[in-house]
Amino acid sequence: MLIASTALILATLAGYTLLCMASPFGTCRKCDGEGAKLTVNRAGKVKRVKPCRRCKGHGKRLRVGRRLHNQSRELHRAGAR
């Protein structure tokens, strides 16, 4: 049981690592990739009120795994100088 759960966790981490390498950016969870807060006015039209603060209006965010990878590379590069 312990070996099976360990193998499952390692397979999940390996899959997430490959995902972060192949696609480092994911959609913003706050604005769902729209890049702005959307509202509906009284006429029923959708309006973009202001850009999303989390993704700064791009609709994409850097994945957590990729952010950790970038930090570890910077730390290694700073230590190797």
N, CA and C of each residue as an Amber inpcrd file, in Angstrom:
protein
   243
   0.8270000  -1.1860000   0.0000000   0.0000000   0.0000000   0.0000000
   0.8750000   1.2560000   0.0000000   1.9280000   1.2420000   0.8050000
   2.8180000   2.3870000   0.8920000   3.5640000   2.6020000  -0.4260000
   3.9940000   1.5220000  -1.0390000   4.7190000   1.6270000  -2.3040000
   3.8000000   2.1390000  -3.4050000   2.5670000   1.6810000  -3.4180000
   1.6210000   2.1120000  -4.4500000   1.2990000   3.6030000  -4.3090000
   1.1060000   4.0690000  -3.0780000   0.7920000   5.4890000  -2.8920000
   2.0070000   6.3640000  -3.2100000   3.1970000   5.8880000  -2.8870000
   4.4130000   6.6280000  -3.2200000   4.5920000   6.7110000  -4.7340000
   4.3340000   5.6120000  -5.4170000   4.4510000   5.6020000  -6.8780000
   3.4240000   6.5430000  -7.5050000   2.2270000   6.5990000  -6.9570000
   1.1870000   7.4840000  -7.4640000   1.5730000   8.9530000  -7.2780000
   2.1300000   9.2660000  -6.1190000   2.5650000  10.6430000  -5.8570000
   3.7110000  11.0300000  -6.7910000   4.6700000  10.1420000  -6.9990000
   5.7890000  10.4250000  -7.9050000   5.3240000  10.5880000  -9.3400000
   4.3590000   9.7810000  -9.7710000   3.8290000   9.9020000 -11.1270000
   3.0920000  11.2320000 -11.3020000   2.3660000  11.6600000 -10.2700000
   1.6590000  12.9340000 -10.3280000   2.6410000  14.0960000 -10.4120000
   3.6860000  14.0610000  -9.5930000   4.6950000  15.1200000  -9.6200000
   5.4430000  15.1500000 -10.9490000   5.7280000  13.9890000 -11.5050000
   6.4100000  13.9390000 -12.7990000   5.5140000  14.5130000 -13.8940000
   4.2260000  14.2120000 -13.8460000   3.2880000  14.7640000 -14.8250000
   3.1680000  16.2700000 -14.7010000   3.1320000  16.7780000 -13.4760000
   3.0440000  18.2280000 -13.2710000   4.3180000  18.9220000 -13.7290000
   5.4610000  18.2760000 -13.5110000   6.7290000  18.8310000 -13.9680000
   6.7610000  18.9240000 -15.4860000   6.2960000  17.8960000 -16.1630000
   6.2440000  17.9260000 -17.6230000   5.2690000  18.9960000 -18.1140000
   4.1600000  19.1560000 -17.4250000   3.1930000  20.1930000 -17.7910000
   3.7990000  21.5780000 -17.6450000   4.5390000  21.8050000 -16.5530000
   5.1650000  23.1070000 -16.3350000   6.2560000  23.3800000 -17.3530000
   6.9230000  22.3480000 -17.8230000   7.9550000  22.5390000 -18.8380000
   7.3350000  22.8150000 -20.2050000   6.2640000  22.1190000 -20.5270000
   5.6330000  22.2760000 -21.8370000   4.8090000  23.5520000 -21.9220000
   4.0960000  23.8800000 -20.8530000   3.2330000  25.0500000 -20.8580000
   3.4040000  25.7930000 -19.5340000   4.3490000  26.7350000 -19.4510000
   4.6350000  27.3920000 -18.1740000   3.5320000  28.3440000 -17.7160000
   2.6590000  28.7640000 -18.6180000   1.5990000  29.6920000 -18.2480000
   0.2510000  28.9900000 -18.2500000  -0.5670000  29.2910000 -17.2400000
  -1.9220000  28.7870000 -17.1560000  -2.8920000  29.9560000 -17.1340000
  -4.1740000  29.6700000 -17.2730000  -5.1440000  30.7550000 -17.2510000
  -5.2900000  31.2900000 -15.8340000  -5.5610000  32.5730000 -15.7410000
  -5.7390000  33.2200000 -14.4430000  -7.0170000  32.6850000 -13.8000000
  -6.9370000  32.3370000 -12.5290000  -8.1070000  31.7830000 -11.8450000
  -9.0820000  32.8560000 -11.4040000  -8.6060000  34.0770000 -11.2630000
  -9.4850000  35.1380000 -10.7910000 -10.4040000  35.6430000 -11.9070000
  -9.8360000  35.8530000 -13.0950000 -10.6380000  36.3940000 -14.2000000
 -10.9740000  35.3390000 -15.2480000 -10.6080000  34.0830000 -15.0220000
 -10.8470000  32.9720000 -15.9530000 -10.2670000  33.2240000 -17.3370000
  -9.1370000  33.9070000 -17.3890000  -8.4640000  34.1410000 -18.6490000
  -8.9990000  35.3190000 -19.4410000  -9.9430000  36.0530000 -18.9050000
 -10.5060000  37.2060000 -19.6070000  -9.5730000  38.4060000 -19.5640000
  -8.8040000  38.5530000 -18.5040000  -7.8810000  39.6620000 -18.3810000
  -8.4890000  40.8920000 -17.7450000  -9.7710000  40.8600000 -17.4640000
 -10.4160000  42.0230000 -16.8720000 -11.6660000  41.5830000 -16.1260000
 -12.1100000  42.4470000 -15.2470000 -13.3690000  42.2000000 -14.5610000
 -14.5030000  42.5800000 -15.5120000 -15.4400000  41.6810000 -15.7160000
 -16.5450000  41.9240000 -16.6250000 -17.8220000  42.1840000 -15.8380000
 -18.5820000  43.1620000 -16.2820000 -19.8890000  43.4370000 -15.6750000
 -20.9170000  43.5840000 -16.7830000 -22.1670000  43.4650000 -16.4130000
 -23.2670000  43.6380000 -17.3590000 -24.0040000  44.9040000 -16.9610000
 -24.1460000  45.8280000 -17.9180000 -24.8460000  47.0720000 -17.6010000
 -26.3590000  46.8620000 -17.7150000 -27.1140000  47.9230000 -17.5020000
 -28.5700000  47.7970000 -17.5070000 -29.1250000  47.4700000 -18.8820000
 -28.3980000  47.7930000 -19.9220000 -28.8450000  47.4850000 -21.2780000
 -28.5570000  46.0350000 -21.6600000 -27.8110000  45.3360000 -20.8160000
 -27.5120000  43.9320000 -21.0630000 -26.2090000  43.7020000 -21.7890000
 -25.4150000  44.7550000 -21.9880000 -24.1300000  44.6170000 -22.6680000
 -23.0340000  44.2970000 -21.6530000 -22.0970000  43.4670000 -22.0730000
 -20.9690000  43.1020000 -21.2220000 -19.8860000  44.1550000 -21.3990000
 -19.3840000  44.6850000 -20.2880000 -18.3530000  45.7170000 -20.3150000
 -17.1380000  45.2490000 -19.5160000 -15.9530000  45.6240000 -20.0040000
 -14.7190000  45.3770000 -19.2760000 -14.4700000  46.5830000 -18.3890000
 -14.5390000  46.3830000 -17.0790000 -14.4370000  47.5110000 -16.1690000
 -12.9810000  47.9080000 -15.9400000 -12.1620000  46.9770000 -15.4690000
 -10.7560000  47.2860000 -15.2180000  -9.9400000  46.0110000 -15.3500000
  -8.6500000  46.1390000 -15.6220000  -7.8100000  44.9450000 -15.7760000
  -7.6840000  44.1660000 -14.4700000  -7.5110000  42.8790000 -14.6060000
  -7.3490000  41.9860000 -13.4550000  -6.0330000  42.3120000 -12.7560000
  -6.0740000  42.4010000 -11.4220000  -4.8550000  42.7250000 -10.6690000
  -3.9030000  41.5510000 -10.5950000  -4.4250000  40.3480000 -10.5840000
  -3.5650000  39.1750000 -10.4220000  -2.7190000  38.9100000 -11.6690000
  -3.3240000  39.0130000 -12.8500000  -2.5850000  38.7190000 -14.0850000
  -2.2180000  39.9820000 -14.8480000  -2.5580000  41.1450000 -14.3050000
  -2.2600000  42.4500000 -14.9100000  -2.8570000  42.5970000 -16.3030000
  -4.0140000  41.9910000 -16.5130000  -4.7390000  42.1560000 -17.7690000
  -4.3330000  41.2140000 -18.8820000  -3.4260000  40.2730000 -18.6350000
  -2.9850000  39.3550000 -19.6760000  -3.8510000  38.1070000 -19.7690000
  -4.4800000  37.7100000 -18.6700000  -5.2980000  36.5030000 -18.6730000
  -4.5050000  35.2400000 -18.4110000  -3.2020000  35.3460000 -18.2980000
  -2.3330000  34.1960000 -18.0440000  -1.5340000  34.4420000 -16.7790000
  -1.1470000  33.3590000 -16.1130000  -0.3240000  33.4620000 -14.9140000
   0.7610000  32.3990000 -14.9880000   1.8630000  32.6340000 -14.3070000
   2.9510000  31.6700000 -14.2610000   2.5830000  30.5720000 -13.2640000
   2.7110000  29.3270000 -13.6790000   2.3560000  28.2090000 -12.8100000
   3.2900000  28.1380000 -11.5990000   2.8130000  27.5710000 -10.5110000
   3.5850000  27.4820000  -9.2740000   4.8540000  26.6630000  -9.4870000
   4.7480000  25.5500000 -10.1830000   5.9110000  24.7080000 -10.4370000
   6.9710000  25.4140000 -11.2570000   6.5420000  26.1980000 -12.2330000
   7.4990000  26.9340000 -13.0430000   8.1470000  28.0490000 -12.2300000
   7.3750000  28.6730000 -11.3380000   7.9370000  29.7160000 -10.4800000
   9.0010000  29.1250000  -9.5660000   8.7490000  27.9450000  -9.0020000
   9.7460000  27.2750000  -8.1610000  10.9900000  26.9030000  -8.9670000
  10.7860000  26.4430000 -10.1880000  11.9130000  26.0950000 -11.0540000
  12.7640000  27.3240000 -11.3500000  12.1260000  28.4440000 -11.6650000
  12.8670000  29.6710000 -11.9580000  13.6510000  30.1540000 -10.7380000
  13.0440000  30.0670000  -9.5540000  13.7500000  30.4890000  -8.3350000
  14.9500000  29.6010000  -8.0520000  14.8010000  28.2910000  -8.2500000
  15.9220000  27.3940000  -7.9850000  17.0600000  27.6390000  -8.9840000
  16.7280000  27.9470000 -10.2400000  17.7590000  28.2700000 -11.2220000
  18.4890000  29.5480000 -10.8620000  17.7570000  30.5720000 -10.4120000
  18.3860000  31.8240000 -10.0120000  19.2860000  31.6170000  -8.7970000
  18.8460000  30.8180000  -7.8460000  19.6440000  30.5500000  -6.6450000
  20.9130000  29.7920000  -7.0090000  20.8050000  28.8160000  -7.9000000
  21.9700000  28.0480000  -8.3260000  22.9470000  28.9440000  -9.0890000
  22.4120000  29.7920000  -9.9700000  23.2520000  30.6820000 -10.7520000
  23.9720000  31.6870000  -9.8600000  23.2920000  32.1950000  -8.8180000
  23.9170000  33.1420000  -7.9000000  24.9860000  32.4670000  -7.0500000
  24.7910000  31.2090000  -6.7030000  25.7620000  30.4940000  -5.8890000
  26.9780000  30.0470000  -6.6830000  26.8210000  29.9220000  -7.9890000
  27.9260000  29.4300000  -8.8290000  28.8650000  30.5510000  -9.2340000
  28.5170000  31.7900000  -8.9670000  29.3780000  32.9170000  -9.3610000
  30.5510000  33.0960000  -8.4520000
